[in-house]
């Protein structure tokens, strides 16, 4: 569910998303291999963990248009895994993690989904496959396949440090 923020927070989020989107387009166009290397490892490989080293973060996900329903289905399962977790840290993550879908098309027609994580839970692992494995150990292989197959060109991770809250 989309939570309406105060205008200054929404403006800041949109500015960050637009800047991240532009950075993503440049990264995809110029360093396609690096973007692919930043995507989550296959389920067979040991995940290194996705920990934000800042106050907040954005993850830009470039999804194939014909796989958007699969991606959104996995996000629904991710939400369920976070909310039903017995780990307080996972429930904290759920409370501060929003997923947006851009109205504008991304590079090569990809659909841009933005993970907005504000505030980031310090030290928490945001690796989607790890969270899915905790919540759905019997389904994780299928869920991760649908999730990874949905990607057109990978992810861009942006660590954010607050410089100024203009409305405060």
Secondary structure, DSSP 4 states (H G I P E B T S, - for coil): -PPPPPHHHHHHHHHHHHHHHHHHHHHHHH-HHHHHHHSPPPTTSPP------SSEEEEEEEE-GGGHHHHHHHHHHHHHHHHH-S-HHHHHHHHHEEEEEEEEE-GGGPEEEEEEEES--TT----HHHHHHHH-TTTHHHHHHHHHHTEEEEEEEEEE-----TT-
